[in-house]
Structures are given as C-alpha cells and as structure tokens.
Amino acid sequence: MAKKRTQPSSSASRSRSGDASLCQLGFGDHLDEFGIGCICIDTTSLLIRDSNSSFLGLLQLQAVDVIGSPFLKLLQQDDRQQFANDMQVVCRVQGSSITRDYSVTRKDGTTASMQFTFVYGPLAKNDSDTVSATVTDVTAQRRAEAQLALSKERFELAQQHTKMGSWELVLGEARGWWSKELYELHRMTPTAQAPSVKDFMLRIHPEDREYVAEIVKSIEEPNVTLTFTYRSDPSLGPIRVFASCVDITIRDGKQVLNGTTQDITERQQLIEALQRSEHQYRRLLETAGEGFCYVSSDGVFTGANEAAANMLGYTTEELIGKNIYDMHSIESPKTTSEILSRRARGIGDVYERKLKHRDGHDVWVLVSSTPTHDDNGVFEGVRATLIDITDRKKLEAIAKNSAVANARLEMLTRREKDVLKHVVAGRMNKVIAKKLDLSEKSVERHRSNLMKKLHVQSVAELVRISVIAEAWTKDDRPF
C-alpha cells in the first residue's frame, strides 16, 4: 500500500509555469516513497533547478541550500571534471542517459557515494535545457565491495606467501574451481576453467596417481578431513612435493569436495638433509669414544660406559641403578619427564643439558638421544651419547664477559686508558702524574671520570674489568 502524503513535496511547492521536470511532474514525489532522490540540472549553467525531498534528505540539506546552487559544489574536487565530461556526453542525443557514481559531501562534512542516472530530454515545451537524474546512496554497497576486494587480495597474498592453493569440486562434475595460487603451484596459467580431473591426475607423479585417486574415493562422510602428500610429474619439470587436505561438505543437496594444497618441496628437502646430518652426526658420536649410556622409560640408568660415568663423578657400577631425575640441574630448560615423553613418541634429539656432578658442580653435556623399543615395538628407554662441553661453556662465558668488558673500556678516552693502566698496576696518583707528565689534579679527574664510565666504586673492580677484558685478547687464547 502506498504511503499517504500529508504535505506537499518540496518540488511541488516550487513549481514554475512552463518548467516541467521529473521532480515537478510528480515523479520525484513517487520516488520519495522509495527513498530515491531526484534532481533537475540546467545544462547551460549546471545549476540545480529542482529536487525532491529524498535528495535533500540524502545530503542532510534544505531546499534553500540546494535550489539555484551549482551542482559542482556538492561534488568532491576529483569528480568535477568527470561530471562535466558526462554532461557533454549525455546532452549530445535527446533521450540518452548515463549512470555514474560520485562522491558527494553532506552537510555534516561526511562523504557519501551517490549513484546518479542522468537522462537528457524535454519533458515540456520549455524544458529542452534540462537534465534530470535519479539518485541513490550506494555508500554501504561500495564499502562492502571494497572490503570484499581487500579480503580477496589479502586471501590471495596469504596463499602466495604460504605457497598454498585451494580448490573445490562438486562430485560427479568433470571440472571444479581452482585458486590463482594453485595454478601457479602446478605450473599452469590461470584459465576460465579449472583443469578436468583427468588432466589434473596426469600432472601427478605416475607412482602417486593410484594412491591419490584412492584417497579421493575414500571420502564419503562430511566433516571428515583426510591429509596426504603427492609429487608432481617429473616430465613437467623439477619434482615438487605437495601436501593436501580434503574434506566434503553438502551444498544445495550436492556433495562438494573442498581442499587445500601446499608446496612443501623445500620443507621436505630440509627434513631429509637434517635427517642425513643427524644420522651422520650420531654415527660419529657413537664411534668417538665419548660417553654412552642407556636410560629406562622411568629414568633409571641401565647401562653406561666408563666415560659417561666419569663425567658425573661415578664408576660404571655406581651409576647403574641411579635415577637421571637426580642428575638434572634445576636451571635446565626442559624437565627429564618431557624428554622421556618425546622419546616415548619415537622422537630423537640432539641437545645441550646441564647435569649435576657427584660433588655438586655443574657439568654441561651435548646429548644425542634416540628411543629404544623391545621386540614388540614397545618403548623401553633411551640410548644416549654424551660429550662433555663444560670447558666450551666456560670459554663462551669468558668470551661473553670479555666482550662486555672491552665494550665498556672502549668508552674511555686515550688519556683515561693511560691512567687506568697505571691505576691497575697499583700506582698512586702522584706517581701516575709524573709518568704521564700531568698534574695530580688532572690524574684525579681522569680517574674519577673513568670510574663513572665503568660504573665501579673501587680499584679492585677496575682490576677485575681489566683482567676480564684481557682474558680473550692474549695470543694464547684457545682459538
């Protein structure tokens, strides 16, 4: 049911004899019922001749603000030339029209996207110089479109960075949909249609085709995700390794396969290289005459060679039966239970660990450990090779402290360094002044300044910094 108008529209109240426009013929009033704006623009002066109430409402203006004012005044600067061009085009042929979005400034200063559909043609005898237009606010729509475009761009960028593509296929159909990145992963140029299932299978390594086909056929129920890996056909270039996840959903009564595919070639190469490296490294440790021991699943030493026992201050016989939980330092970053838990899951590791010697001092060891299993495959404990790296850790600490000390000494001036050398040697200010040909006050000032820079309060602290700094700069350093 049409809404009843209780008062005349703004266009009706401004009707002028001989000037009939869309607004003045009542069309603008009808558009008011749907919230659609309507205006009339003089083609010569580009002044607004008339408007309906909806147009005024869209701009939050009154009729006195609009009627007789330049239409260009409502537009953003960037749109004004485009409007002038549109007027030239639409006014060439009577009855022609053009639709364009313009950015319009409202009364409160905000900017809105308005869609104008301009129509040129006389609606009365004296109205040949008028262009009429309908106006709708498309701000929300344009924002949604921009957000959608941004989301799509971000989605494609994320897929590009992760080397991951996505796809979907309605069961029973020959072709589905591929994302842009999926084409690139498979060395294909994006086309209007994704490759057929048959074409795709030909791009898989011949040894993997039957396996992949069986995986896809095995998906029967929604919300069940299957993961698998496959290789590319070597005839298409260097072999790539892909990891895929596939599930099935119901859409419009049809079963749809949804999947993601990621290029894991580099990751696979790194894993294989790491495995080779660890294998070689462990073989080296096992034959290097270093510490070797067995620990049960509950942390008890069940076997050890003499080197391993000596590292901890025991004989082999004394170490057997002791619990490794008692050997770990409180400061160790991982607990023994976490380590054993990883071994129980079949995970081997090479790591550094701080243990407690029998006499209480810390012993740093490099541990290469692998899980062991009984004949039934049940986890029974850990086999570990130990290398004592305590001296290396001490040297690292000395190197670190020396670097800090040297950095602090670099803050001193040449003269302050001269004074420091004599202070550390135990000479008095008077003697230092004579040797450096300075006044005693100058020596006192340099001495005070260097102690402030080094944040020390006594000569003893100066000596300590100097000794630490020299510890790593002598020619007899270990490396």
C-alpha positions as CSV (number, residue, x, y, z in Angstrom):
1,M,0.0,0.0,0.0
2,A,1.4,3.4,-1.0
3,K,2.2,5.8,1.9
4,K,-0.2,8.8,2.2
5,R,1.5,12.1,1.9
6,T,0.1,14.7,4.4
7,Q,2.1,17.7,3.0
8,P,3.2,18.8,-0.5
9,S,6.7,17.8,-1.5
10,S,9.5,20.3,-1.8
11,S,9.3,20.1,-5.6
12,A,5.6,20.6,-5.8
13,S,5.9,23.8,-3.6
14,R,8.4,25.3,-6.1
15,S,6.6,24.5,-9.3
16,R,7.2,27.2,-12.0
17,S,4.9,27.6,-15.0
18,G,6.5,26.4,-18.2
19,D,9.3,24.5,-16.5
20,A,8.3,20.9,-16.0
21,S,10.9,18.4,-14.8
22,L,10.9,14.9,-13.5
23,C,10.6,16.3,-10.0
24,Q,7.8,18.8,-10.9
25,L,5.7,16.3,-12.8
26,G,5.2,14.3,-9.7
27,F,7.8,11.6,-10.5
28,G,10.0,12.9,-7.7
29,D,7.2,12.6,-5.2
30,H,6.7,9.0,-6.2
31,L,10.5,8.4,-5.8
32,D,10.2,9.8,-2.3
33,E,8.1,6.8,-1.3
34,F,11.1,4.6,-2.1
35,G,13.8,6.9,-0.7
36,I,15.2,7.6,-4.1
37,G,16.4,11.2,-4.8
38,C,15.6,13.2,-7.9
39,I,17.1,16.4,-9.2
40,C,17.0,18.6,-12.3
41,I,20.1,20.4,-13.6
42,D,20.3,23.3,-16.1
43,T,22.6,22.1,-18.9
44,T,23.9,25.5,-19.5
45,S,24.6,26.9,-16.1
46,L,24.8,23.5,-14.3
47,L,22.6,25.0,-11.5
48,I,20.2,22.7,-9.7
49,R,16.7,23.8,-10.7
50,D,14.7,21.4,-8.6
51,S,14.9,18.3,-6.3
52,N,12.6,16.1,-4.3
53,S,12.7,15.6,-0.6
54,S,14.7,12.3,-0.7
55,F,17.6,14.0,-2.4
56,L,17.6,16.7,0.3
57,G,17.5,14.1,3.0
58,L,20.4,12.1,1.4
59,L,22.6,15.3,1.7
60,Q,21.1,16.5,5.0
61,L,20.2,19.8,3.4
62,Q,17.2,22.1,3.0
63,A,15.7,23.2,-0.3
64,V,17.1,26.7,0.1
65,D,20.6,25.2,0.3
66,V,20.2,23.4,-3.0
67,I,17.8,25.1,-5.4
68,G,19.7,27.5,-7.6
69,S,23.2,26.4,-6.4
70,P,25.9,24.9,-8.6
71,F,25.7,21.1,-8.7
72,L,29.5,21.0,-8.9
73,K,29.6,22.5,-5.3
74,L,28.2,19.2,-4.0
75,L,30.9,17.1,-5.6
76,Q,34.4,16.2,-4.4
77,Q,37.1,18.0,-6.4
78,D,38.3,14.8,-8.1
79,D,34.8,14.2,-9.6
80,R,34.0,17.6,-11.0
81,Q,35.8,17.2,-14.3
82,Q,34.2,13.7,-14.7
83,F,30.7,15.3,-14.2
84,A,31.5,18.0,-16.9
85,N,32.5,15.2,-19.3
86,D,29.4,13.3,-18.5
87,M,27.2,16.3,-19.2
88,Q,28.8,16.7,-22.6
89,V,28.2,13.1,-23.5
90,V,24.6,12.8,-22.2
91,C,23.5,16.1,-23.9
92,R,24.5,15.1,-27.4
93,V,21.5,12.9,-28.1
94,Q,18.0,13.6,-26.8
95,G,16.7,10.8,-24.6
96,S,20.2,9.4,-23.9
97,S,21.3,8.5,-20.3
98,I,24.4,7.8,-18.3
99,T,25.0,6.3,-14.9
100,R,27.9,7.3,-12.7
101,D,29.0,7.2,-9.0
102,Y,30.1,10.5,-7.5
103,S,31.5,11.3,-4.1
104,V,29.2,13.9,-2.5
105,T,29.8,16.0,0.6
106,R,26.9,16.0,3.1
107,K,26.0,18.9,5.4
108,D,27.9,17.3,8.3
109,G,31.1,17.1,6.3
110,T,31.0,13.4,5.7
111,T,31.4,11.9,2.2
112,A,28.9,9.6,0.6
113,S,29.0,7.6,-2.6
114,M,25.9,8.5,-4.7
115,Q,24.8,6.8,-7.9
116,F,23.4,9.3,-10.4
117,T,21.4,8.2,-13.5
118,F,21.2,11.3,-15.8
119,V,18.5,11.5,-18.5
120,Y,18.5,14.2,-21.2
121,G,15.3,15.3,-23.0
122,P,12.5,17.8,-22.7
123,L,9.6,16.9,-20.5
124,A,7.7,20.1,-21.5
125,K,7.9,22.6,-24.3
126,N,10.3,24.9,-22.5
127,D,12.4,22.2,-20.8
128,S,14.9,21.3,-23.5
129,D,17.8,22.6,-21.5
130,T,17.3,20.3,-18.5
131,V,18.9,17.1,-17.4
132,S,17.1,15.1,-14.8
133,A,18.6,12.4,-12.6
134,T,17.7,9.8,-10.1
135,V,20.0,9.5,-7.1
136,T,20.6,6.6,-4.7
137,D,23.0,6.3,-1.8
138,V,25.4,3.4,-2.6
139,T,27.9,4.2,0.2
140,A,27.3,1.0,2.1
141,Q,27.4,-1.1,-1.1
142,R,30.7,0.4,-2.2
143,R,32.2,-0.1,1.2
144,A,31.2,-3.7,1.2
145,E,32.6,-4.1,-2.4
146,A,35.9,-2.5,-1.3
147,Q,36.1,-4.7,1.7
148,L,35.3,-7.8,-0.4
149,A,38.1,-6.8,-2.8
150,L,40.5,-6.2,0.0
151,S,39.6,-9.6,1.6
152,K,40.2,-11.3,-1.7
153,E,43.5,-9.5,-2.2
154,R,44.6,-10.5,1.3
155,F,43.5,-14.1,0.7
156,E,45.5,-14.3,-2.5
157,L,48.5,-12.7,-0.8
158,A,48.4,-15.1,2.1
159,Q,48.2,-18.1,-0.3
160,Q,51.1,-16.7,-2.3
161,H,53.3,-16.3,0.9
162,T,52.4,-19.7,2.2
163,K,52.6,-21.4,-1.2
164,M,49.2,-22.8,-0.6
165,G,46.3,-23.0,-3.1
166,S,42.7,-24.0,-2.6
167,W,40.1,-25.8,-4.8
168,E,36.7,-27.3,-4.8
169,L,34.9,-29.9,-6.9
170,V,31.2,-30.9,-7.0
171,L,31.2,-34.7,-7.0
172,G,30.1,-36.0,-10.4
173,E,31.2,-33.0,-12.3
174,A,34.3,-33.0,-14.6
175,R,35.7,-29.6,-13.5
176,G,35.8,-27.6,-10.4
177,W,37.3,-24.3,-9.2
178,W,41.0,-23.5,-8.5
179,S,42.5,-20.5,-6.8
180,K,45.1,-18.5,-8.6
181,E,48.0,-19.8,-6.4
182,L,47.0,-23.4,-7.2
183,Y,47.5,-22.8,-10.9
184,E,51.0,-21.4,-10.2
185,L,51.9,-24.3,-7.9
186,H,51.2,-26.7,-10.7
187,R,53.0,-24.5,-13.3
188,M,49.8,-23.6,-15.1
189,T,48.4,-20.4,-16.5
190,P,45.0,-19.4,-14.9
191,T,42.2,-20.1,-17.3
192,A,38.4,-19.6,-17.2
193,Q,38.0,-23.2,-16.2
194,A,40.0,-25.4,-13.9
195,P,41.6,-28.5,-15.5
196,S,39.5,-31.6,-15.6
197,V,40.0,-34.3,-13.0
198,K,41.6,-36.4,-15.7
199,D,44.0,-33.6,-16.7
200,F,45.0,-33.0,-13.1
201,M,45.8,-36.7,-12.5
202,L,48.2,-36.5,-15.4
203,R,50.1,-33.8,-13.6
204,I,50.8,-36.1,-10.6
205,H,53.8,-38.4,-10.4
206,P,52.9,-41.7,-12.1
207,E,53.8,-43.6,-8.9
208,D,51.4,-41.5,-6.9
209,R,48.3,-41.4,-9.2
210,E,46.6,-44.5,-7.9
211,Y,47.2,-43.5,-4.3
212,V,45.7,-40.1,-4.8
213,A,42.7,-41.5,-6.6
214,E,42.0,-44.0,-3.8
215,I,42.3,-41.2,-1.2
216,V,39.7,-39.0,-3.0
217,K,37.3,-42.0,-3.5
218,S,37.6,-42.9,0.2
219,I,36.0,-39.6,1.3
220,E,32.3,-40.4,2.0
221,E,31.2,-38.5,5.0
222,P,31.0,-34.8,5.7
223,N,33.3,-33.2,8.4
224,V,36.0,-35.9,7.9
225,T,39.3,-34.4,6.7
226,L,42.0,-36.5,5.0
227,T,45.6,-35.5,4.5
228,F,48.1,-36.9,2.1
229,T,51.2,-36.0,0.1
230,Y,52.0,-36.5,-3.6
231,R,54.7,-35.5,-6.1
232,S,54.4,-33.7,-9.4
233,D,55.1,-35.5,-12.7
234,P,58.8,-35.3,-13.4
235,S,58.1,-34.7,-17.1
236,L,56.7,-31.2,-16.3
237,G,60.0,-30.0,-14.6
238,P,61.8,-30.5,-11.3
239,I,59.7,-32.7,-8.9
240,R,57.7,-30.8,-6.4
241,V,56.1,-32.3,-3.2
242,F,52.6,-31.2,-2.2
243,A,50.6,-31.7,1.0
244,S,46.9,-31.8,0.6
245,C,43.9,-31.7,3.0
246,V,40.5,-32.7,1.6
247,D,37.0,-32.8,3.2
248,I,33.5,-33.0,1.9
249,T,30.5,-30.7,2.5
250,I,26.9,-30.6,1.4
251,R,25.8,-27.6,-0.6
252,D,22.4,-27.3,-2.2
253,G,22.0,-31.0,-1.8
254,K,25.2,-31.8,-3.6
255,Q,28.4,-33.2,-2.2
256,V,31.3,-30.8,-2.7
257,L,35.0,-31.7,-2.2
258,N,37.0,-28.8,-0.6
259,G,40.7,-28.9,-0.5
260,T,43.9,-27.0,0.1
261,T,47.3,-27.9,-1.4
262,Q,50.6,-26.6,-0.2
263,D,54.1,-26.8,-1.8
264,I,56.3,-28.5,0.8
265,T,59.2,-29.2,-1.5
266,E,61.7,-27.0,0.4
267,R,60.5,-28.3,3.7
268,Q,60.8,-31.9,2.6
269,Q,64.4,-31.2,1.3
270,L,65.3,-29.6,4.6
271,I,63.9,-32.5,6.6
272,E,65.8,-35.1,4.5
273,A,69.0,-33.1,4.8
274,L,68.6,-32.8,8.5
275,Q,67.9,-36.5,8.9
276,R,71.0,-37.3,6.9
277,S,73.0,-34.9,9.0
278,E,71.7,-36.3,12.3
279,H,72.4,-39.8,11.1
280,Q,76.0,-39.0,10.3
281,Y,76.4,-37.0,13.4
282,R,75.1,-39.7,15.7
283,R,77.3,-42.3,14.0
284,L,80.3,-40.1,14.6
285,L,79.4,-39.7,18.3
286,E,78.9,-43.5,18.8
287,T,82.3,-44.2,17.4
288,A,84.2,-41.3,19.1
289,G,84.8,-42.9,22.4
290,E,82.6,-40.4,24.3
291,G,80.1,-41.2,27.0
292,F,77.5,-43.8,26.2
293,C,74.5,-44.8,28.3
294,Y,71.1,-46.4,28.5
295,V,68.2,-45.0,30.5
296,S,64.9,-46.9,31.1
297,S,61.5,-45.4,30.4
298,D,61.2,-44.4,34.1
299,G,64.6,-42.6,34.1
300,V,66.9,-45.2,35.6
301,F,70.4,-45.8,34.3
302,T,70.5,-49.4,33.0
303,G,73.9,-49.2,31.3
304,A,76.8,-46.8,30.8
305,N,80.4,-46.8,29.7
306,E,83.3,-45.5,31.8
307,A,83.4,-42.1,30.0
308,A,79.8,-41.4,30.8
309,A,80.1,-42.4,34.4
310,N,83.2,-40.4,34.9
311,M,81.6,-37.3,33.6
312,L,79.2,-37.4,36.5
313,G,81.8,-38.5,39.1
314,Y,80.8,-42.2,39.4
315,T,82.2,-45.5,38.4
316,T,80.1,-47.5,35.9
317,E,78.8,-49.8,38.7
318,E,77.9,-46.8,40.9
319,L,75.9,-45.1,38.1
320,I,73.8,-48.1,37.2
321,G,70.5,-48.0,39.1
322,K,70.7,-44.3,39.8
323,N,67.8,-42.1,38.5
324,I,68.6,-39.4,35.9
325,Y,66.0,-37.2,37.6
326,D,68.5,-36.7,40.4
327,M,71.2,-35.6,37.9
328,H,69.4,-32.7,36.2
329,S,70.1,-29.2,37.2
330,I,67.1,-27.1,38.4
331,E,68.1,-24.5,35.8
332,S,67.7,-26.9,32.9
333,P,65.1,-25.5,30.4
334,K,63.3,-28.9,30.0
335,T,62.4,-31.4,32.5
336,T,63.5,-35.0,32.3
337,S,59.9,-36.2,32.1
338,E,59.3,-34.0,29.0
339,I,62.4,-35.5,27.3
340,L,61.4,-39.1,28.1
341,S,57.9,-38.3,26.8
342,R,59.3,-37.2,23.5
343,R,61.3,-40.4,23.3
344,A,58.2,-42.5,24.0
345,R,56.6,-40.9,21.0
346,G,59.6,-42.0,18.9
347,I,61.3,-38.6,18.6
348,G,65.1,-38.4,18.8
349,D,67.0,-35.3,19.7
350,V,70.4,-33.7,19.9
351,Y,70.5,-31.0,22.6
352,E,72.6,-29.5,25.4
353,R,71.9,-30.3,29.0
354,K,73.3,-29.1,32.3
355,L,73.7,-32.0,34.8
356,K,74.9,-32.2,38.4
357,H,78.3,-33.8,39.1
358,R,78.5,-36.1,42.2
359,D,80.4,-33.3,44.1
360,G,77.7,-30.7,43.2
361,H,79.3,-28.7,40.4
362,D,77.6,-28.3,37.0
363,V,78.6,-30.4,34.1
364,W,77.4,-29.4,30.6
365,V,76.9,-32.2,28.1
366,L,75.9,-32.4,24.5
367,V,73.3,-35.2,24.3
368,S,72.4,-37.3,21.3
369,S,69.5,-39.5,22.3
370,T,67.3,-41.9,20.4
371,P,64.4,-44.1,21.7
372,T,64.7,-47.8,22.1
373,H,62.0,-50.4,21.8
374,D,61.6,-54.1,22.6
375,D,60.9,-56.8,20.0
376,N,57.1,-55.9,20.2
377,G,57.8,-52.3,19.4
378,V,57.0,-51.1,23.0
379,F,59.1,-48.1,24.2
380,E,61.6,-49.2,26.8
381,G,64.0,-46.3,27.2
382,V,66.6,-44.1,25.7
383,R,70.1,-44.7,24.2
384,A,72.3,-41.6,24.5
385,T,75.7,-40.4,23.6
386,L,77.3,-37.7,25.9
387,I,80.0,-35.2,25.1
388,D,81.4,-33.1,28.0
389,I,81.2,-29.5,26.8
390,T,81.7,-27.9,30.2
391,D,85.0,-26.2,29.1
392,R,83.4,-24.9,26.0
393,K,80.6,-23.4,28.0
394,K,83.2,-21.7,30.4
395,L,85.1,-20.3,27.4
396,E,81.8,-19.0,26.0
397,A,81.1,-17.3,29.3
398,I,84.6,-15.8,29.4
399,A,84.2,-14.6,25.8
400,K,80.9,-13.0,26.6
401,N,82.2,-11.3,29.7
402,S,85.4,-10.2,27.9
403,A,83.3,-8.7,25.1
404,V,81.2,-6.7,27.6
405,A,84.3,-5.5,29.4
406,N,86.1,-4.5,26.2
407,A,83.0,-2.6,25.1
408,R,83.0,-0.7,28.4
409,L,86.7,0.1,28.1
410,E,86.1,1.5,24.6
411,M,84.1,4.3,26.1
412,L,87.3,5.7,27.7
413,T,89.4,8.4,26.2
414,R,93.0,7.7,25.3
415,R,94.2,9.6,28.4
416,E,91.7,7.8,30.6
417,K,93.0,4.4,29.3
418,D,96.6,5.5,30.2
419,V,95.6,6.4,33.7
420,L,93.6,3.1,34.0
421,K,96.7,1.1,33.1
422,H,98.7,2.8,35.9
423,V,95.9,2.5,38.5
424,V,95.5,-1.2,37.8
425,A,99.3,-1.5,38.3
426,G,98.8,-0.1,41.8
427,R,100.5,3.3,41.3
428,M,99.5,6.3,43.3
429,N,98.1,9.5,41.6
430,K,101.3,11.4,42.3
431,V,103.4,8.7,40.5
432,I,100.9,8.5,37.6
433,A,101.1,12.2,37.2
434,K,104.8,12.2,36.9
435,K,104.9,9.3,34.5
436,L,102.2,10.8,32.2
437,D,103.6,14.4,32.6
438,L,100.2,15.6,34.0
439,S,99.2,17.5,37.1
440,E,98.0,15.5,40.0
441,K,94.5,17.1,39.7
442,S,94.3,16.0,36.1
443,V,95.0,12.5,37.1
444,E,92.4,12.7,39.8
445,R,89.8,14.0,37.3
446,H,90.6,11.3,34.7
447,R,90.5,8.6,37.4
448,S,87.1,9.9,38.6
449,N,85.7,10.0,35.0
450,L,86.8,6.5,34.1
451,M,85.3,5.0,37.3
452,K,82.0,6.7,36.5
453,K,82.0,5.4,32.9
454,L,82.9,1.9,34.0
455,H,80.3,2.1,36.9
456,V,82.8,0.9,39.5
457,Q,83.5,2.1,43.0
458,S,86.9,0.7,43.8
459,V,90.3,-0.1,42.4
460,A,89.5,-3.8,42.9
461,E,86.6,-3.6,40.5
462,L,88.9,-1.8,37.9
463,V,91.4,-4.6,38.2
464,R,88.6,-7.2,37.6
465,I,87.3,-5.5,34.5
466,S,90.8,-5.1,33.1
467,V,91.7,-8.7,33.7
468,I,88.4,-9.9,32.1
469,A,89.0,-7.7,29.1
470,E,92.5,-9.1,28.6
471,A,91.4,-12.7,29.1
472,W,90.2,-13.1,25.5
473,T,92.7,-10.8,23.7
474,K,96.0,-12.5,24.6
475,D,97.8,-14.5,21.9
476,D,97.5,-17.8,23.9
477,R,93.6,-17.8,23.6
478,P,92.3,-21.3,22.7
479,F,91.0,-20.3,19.3
